[in-house]
């Protein structure tokens, strides 16, 4: 019995897809450990302040932290400083 080229190509494609998904999940985990979620808010429309979250916050968590009268200006992903990452690595060891 011989294996057709179509079967080989399909299995190769599926394996490649799984490898890409695994790598993507690893990159997401790595980025999450070296990043903060930064929520920029304002209460008066003139000044802004940043609130940092370690994980992706829900709207309820943002309201709990900044209050119901604040306006969300932006939500971005900011990398932790190298000093913070080194300190976390030393604490983990």
C-alpha positions in Angstrom: 0.0 0.0 0.0 1.3 3.4 -0.9 0.7 6.7 0.7 -0.6 9.3 -1.7 1.0 12.7 -2.1 -2.2 14.4 -1.1 -2.3 12.7 2.3 1.4 13.6 2.9 0.7 17.3 2.0 -2.4 17.4 4.2 -0.6 16.0 7.2 2.3 18.3 6.6 0.0 21.3 6.5 -1.9 20.3 9.7 1.4 19.7 11.5 2.7 23.1 10.4 -0.6 24.8 11.5 -0.3 23.1 15.0 3.3 24.2 15.3 2.4 27.8 14.4 -0.5 27.8 16.9 1.9 26.5 19.7 4.5 29.2 18.9 1.8 31.9 18.9 0.5 30.8 22.3 4.1 30.9 23.6 4.7 34.4 22.3 1.4 35.6 23.9 2.5 34.1 27.3 5.9 35.7 27.0 4.5 39.1 26.1 2.1 38.9 29.0 4.9 38.4 31.5 6.9 41.4 30.3 3.9 43.8 29.7 1.3 45.8 31.6 -2.1 46.8 30.4 -2.1 50.6 30.6 -5.5 52.3 30.9 -5.3 56.1 30.5 -8.2 57.9 32.1 -9.4 61.5 32.7 -11.9 63.0 35.1 -11.8 66.6 34.1 -11.0 66.4 30.4 -7.7 68.3 30.9 -5.4 66.0 32.8 -4.8 62.3 32.3 -3.5 59.6 34.5 -2.4 56.0 33.8 -3.6 52.9 35.7 -1.5 49.7 35.2 -3.0 46.3 35.3 -1.0 43.0 35.2 -3.8 41.2 33.3 -6.4 42.3 30.8 -9.0 44.1 32.9 -12.7 43.9 32.6 -14.8 47.1 32.5 -15.9 46.4 36.1 -12.3 46.3 37.2 -11.5 49.6 35.5 -14.6 51.3 37.1 -13.6 49.9 40.5 -10.1 51.3 40.2 -10.8 54.7 38.6 -14.4 55.4 39.6 -17.6 55.8 37.7 -17.1 59.4 36.7 -13.8 58.9 34.8 -13.5 58.6 31.0 -11.2 56.0 29.4 -9.0 57.8 26.9 -7.0 54.8 25.8 -6.0 51.2 26.6 -2.5 50.1 25.5 0.0 47.4 26.2 3.2 48.7 27.7 6.4 46.7 28.2 7.7 46.5 31.7 11.1 48.2 32.2 14.2 46.0 32.1 14.8 46.8 35.7 11.3 45.4 36.7 11.9 42.3 34.6 15.2 41.6 36.2 13.8 42.1 39.7 11.0 39.7 38.9 13.4 37.1 37.6 15.6 37.4 40.7 12.5 37.1 43.0 11.4 33.9 41.1 14.8 32.3 41.5 
